Amino acid sequence: MTIPAKPAEGNLFKIGIVASRTGISVERLRAWERRYGLAPAHRDGQTRFYSEAQVERLHAIKTLLDRGNAIRRVVHLDDEELARRVATADSLAAGGLHVGLVGAPLVLLHRHATTLQADQETPESGILVVGSWPSLESFLAARDALPEMHRLVLFQASLDDQLTSEVGERVPGAGVVTAYRYASRSALERFESEGRAAMALDRGVSWPDIEDACLAWKGPVQDSAHEAFSEEMLLHIITAASASTSAISGPLAEMLLEINHLSDHTERCEEVGADEVGESLASARSTLEAALERLVHHNGLLDSMN
């Protein structure tokens, strides 16, 4: 018979201690193990032992449940996202997450959820809708009387990243979550590449899905492709590389210079497929910049630039 290794003192905790530390009952911990695979770190017969990391994770999950999140929406989040949501919940605990809604489908979803919440006495989620506009036109007309918002959920019949950007400029202090009915592949790819929040608003979407998207919002990825190397920097690298032992930095800088010029031209083109070409150029530029940064750093090609 194999004897289980004895848990290291202070590293593992019995289920009763975990229940006491997290506020999650023993029965619920066992149920979560069956339903969601939250198995303990170690077993000794029928005795369950949880690690310190597991206890911290369970405590974070309990915090989000107390703020109105459903267990199925948080149990599979990775540790980084779980910690981020707890931090967001803590920072907004006093006043809630202020959300604005633009579009009739979103307004209807929220009204339906509000009615259900009143009937079923469900807990508050921490999401506070501070403004709703049935159309984009009504939202734009109210630009001088907009409430303070942390998130703006924008409905679009057809996904349009340019429209999202324009609306975002009207509410610079709010993160924009776009809910769409239809979307082209290229539009979805642009949203994904920019790190923008977009969700399909089909018949299966409920108000908690909207709340979850608002809480999960991280902000768009900042496009630094043009900023990583200015034309002045590229010209300096080309000149410095020609006078050094670097035989690669100069040609890389020349290629980046040409890609920048071609990207500028592509943005002004109305030719079919220009958008897709622009996305490919941006991806190529990012790869080349990463390679050039390593060479520039190693050879000190920008050290002499004022």
Salt bridges, closest charged atoms under 4 A:
GLU33 OE2 - ARG43 NH2 2.41
GLU33 OE1 - ARG48 NE 2.69
GLU52 OE2 - ARG21 NH2 3.17
ASP66 OD1 - LYS62 NZ 3.00
ASP79 OD1 - ARG57 NH1 2.71
GLU81 OE2 - ARG84 NH2 2.98
GLU81 OE2 - ARG85 NE 2.85
GLU81 OE1 - LYS218 NZ 3.45
ASP90 OD1 - ARG67 NH1 3.41
ASP161 OD1 - ARG190 NE 3.35
GLU194 OE1 - ARG196 NE 2.62
ASP209 OD1 - ARG73 NH1 2.90
ASP212 OD1 - ARG85 NH1 2.61
GLU231 OE2 - HIS261 NE2 2.89
ASP275 OD2 - ARG190 NH1 3.81
GLU279 OE2 - ARG190 NH1 3.50
